[in-house]
Amino acid sequence: MSEALTWVRAPYPVPFAAQVASPDLAETIFSGQMRAEDEPNWAASGAETPQEYAYWTERACGVACVKMCVEALGGPQRPLVAWAKAGVAAGGYLTELRADGSQNERGWLHSGLAGLIASAGFYAQPRPAELNEFPALLAAGRLLIASVSYQIGTALPVTKRGGHLTVISAAGLRGETLAALEVYNPSGRGKALREAAVIPVDRFAAGYAGRIIVVGPQERAQSL
């Protein structure tokens, strides 16, 4: 029998926030079986129209992570699209103009997301990190937002790195070796891969892009 995991957790209960208004419809929407505009609960996102909601369903991973971390730390509760609009207004969502005049969307800047968290009164530091740094950061009372492939929230093989963001709330150790991570994944296709999802470290590592945002209470800023 394999050795049981010992969990190192950040001391905050994380309220889950999905990219879609009805988390149980994530697979249906992201797989194209249902148009996001037809989501019956779209207005809960804070969007003004179904079309605005549909636009953000594919782009809201970063601000969903911001929402989860801010609320976990006792900060303000805001609708998902309100966070997205604030991030765009602050220059946190990167778009580039192509030669043909169309927009190339590069996505959320870690610095922009950190700025949103700071605007709510908390500390946020974007930086590179090795996976073996995660347990100590969590034990010190930090939440982590990590850049990883969306594929960790699916049944698909992990074939790419980055492009998606997820909250890390705990690290599972087998002895002194990191074996699993507990994540809150805003695009998770099913509950087991979405809220407090346990992802084996090898699978997570295959999609991890090497960058995180370290999040904590403002009074800890000097020690981070």
N, C-alpha and C positions, 0 to 999 in steps of 0.2 A: 504494500500500500504506500502511495506517495505521501510525503510529509505535508501536513495541512498548512495552508497559508496563514501567515500573520499579517494583519492589515494595519497599515499606517495611514491615518485619516486626517484630513483637515477638519478642524472643530466646528464646521458650519453645515447645517442641513441645506442641501441645494434644492431649490424649487425648480422643477424641470420646465424648460421652455423649448418648444419645437419651432421649426421653420414653417410649419403648416398649422393652421388654426385647430384642426382636429388631428392629433398625433396618430390615431388609428388609421387615418387615411394616407399616411406618408407613402407607403408602398404603392397604393393605387395612384396617387398623384405623380410621384417621381418616376414610376414605370410607364407613365403615359396612358394608363387605363382610364384616367379621369382628368379633365381639364381643371386646372386650379381655379379658373373663373367660376366653375360650377360647384365649388366647395360651399356647402350650405352655411357653414359657420365663419365665412371669410371676414365678416365685420369685427369679430373678436380680436383680430390682429391689429386693429386700429387703422386699417386702410380705409380710404374714402370711397373706393370703388372696387369691384371684383377684379378689374384689370390691374389696378395698383397692387392689390394683394397678390395676384398671379406673378407680377414682376418680381416681388420680393421673396416668394417661396423658394426660388432658386438661388437667392443671393443673401439670405438673412442669417447664415450660420454664425458670422462674426458677432452681430448684434444680439442674437439669441444667447450666445455665450456671455456677452456683456450683461444682459438682463439677468441671467442666472447668477452670475457672480455678485452683481450689485444687490440683488434681493437676498442672496445668501448672507451677505454682510450687514443686512438690515437697512439697505438703502431704498430709494423710491421705487415704487412699482409703476412701470410705464408700459404701454402697449408696444409690441415688437416693432411695428412700422414707425412709431414715434421715435424709437431709438435709431432706426435706420435713417430717418430724415435728419435727425440731429447729427448723425455721423457723416452724411453727405454734406450738410451745411458746413461742417468743420473741416471738410477736405479729406475725410478718412476713407472714402471709397474712390479708388483710382480708376480713371478712364483716360484713354489716349485717343487722339484724333488720327484716323488712318488717312492715307493719301487721297482716298476717294471721298473723304468727308464723313465717313461713318465712324462710329465710336467703337473702340476696342476696350472692353471692360476687363481690367486686371484684377479687380476685387479689393477686399479690405486691407488697408495698411495696418500692421500691428501697432504702429505708433498712433494711428487714428483711433483704434479701439481702446488703447490705453488712455488716450485723452478723454474719451467718453466716460471711462471708469473714474478718472481723476475728477471730472466735472461733477460726479455724484458724491465726491468727498472721500474717495478711497485711493489707495496706492496701487499703481500698476506699472510694471517695468517690462518692456519687451526685450528679449535677449535670446541668444543661442543657448542650448542646454543639452547635455547628454542625458539619456534615460536614467542612468544611475544616480543623477542628481535629484530625481523626483522625490524619493522617500524623505530625504532631509528637508526639502522645501515644504512638503506637506506636513511633516512633523513640527515644523516651525510655525504652522498656522497659516500657510498660504494655500490658495486655490491656484490652479494652473489652467491656462487656455493654451492648447497645443495645436500646431499646424500638422495635419495628418490627412490621409486620403479618405474621402467619403466612403470608400469601399469597406472600411472597418465596421460600418453600420449596416452592412448587407451580408448576404451569403456568398458574395462573389470572392474570387481570389484577389489578393491585394497586389496590384500591378503598377501602382503609381505612388508618388510621394507628394504630400501637401495638397493644397487647393481647397481645403476644408478646415474647419475649426471645431474643437470640442473641449469641454471642461473636464479636467482631471480632479477627482475628489479624494482618491485613495490609491495606495500602492500595496500590492500583495507580495509579501516576501516568503520565499521558501529558504529557511535558514537566513543567510545574509544576501541571497540572490533575488533580484527583482524577477517575479514570475508572471504578474498580471497587473492590470490597471483597471480601476473603477472609473468609468467615464459617463458623462451626461452628454449624449450626442444628439444635437438638434435635428439631424436628418435620419436618425435610426429608423429602419424600415419596420421593426417590430419591437415590442416592449423589452424583450430580453437584450436587444442591441441599442437601446435608447436611454432608459432611465436607470442609473446605477448599474450600467452594463459592465460585465466583467470580460475584459479583452485580454487574451494571452499576450505576454510581452512580445513574443516573436511576431505575432500578427500585427500588433501595434507598431513595432519597430520597422516592419516592411513598408508601412505607409507614412512614417514620421519624417517630417522635413527638417527637424533639428532646431526648431524655434518655438519659444513659448512666450506667454505673458504671465508674469508672476503677479498675483493679486492679493492684497491684504488690507487690513485697516490702516488708515492714514497715520496713526500714532506709532506704527511699527516702521515707518518709512526709513528712519535712520539706520535700522538694523538689517534691512533687506539687502 
